[in-house]
Amino acid sequence: MGEPRRRLHWAAEIKRTYDDPESRAVGTESVTTGGDDNDTGNDDVLKENPHVKFYANRRGYVRTKFSGTELRADYRVLPYVSKKDAPAETAKSFVVEDGNPVLNPA
């Protein structure tokens, strides 16, 4: 049997030099994958990956709002996806200013 699928929901900065946390950010990314899970092990992920600014071991989605000067991203998480009507909550919010690809806490 293979390894269990890891559930995740994250926001990260894409660095010019991946293994240099002080390297200039050249973009941002967001990832979400499926399944019910819990938030265990988040601190380890963040310590090992300084370019990751938010990580939740829970299913979620990103709600975005664009203006002429910025993008606001609200990282919404759900306690489960295996049944209907899961309550969603905002776990973290970021603003990305036009021309500056850095995740700023909102």
Sequence and secondary structure as in RCSB ss.txt:
>XXXX:A:sequence
MGEPRRRLHWAAEIKRTYDDPESRAVGTESVTTGGDDNDTGNDDVLKENPHVKFYANRRGYVRTKFSGTELRADY
RVLPYVSKKDAPAETAKSFVVEDGNPVLNPA
>XXXX:A:secstr
        EEEEEEESSTT TTS EEEEEEEE  S    TTHHHHHHH TTEEEEESS EEEEEEE SSEEEEEE
EE S SSSS    EEEEEEEEETTEEEEEE 
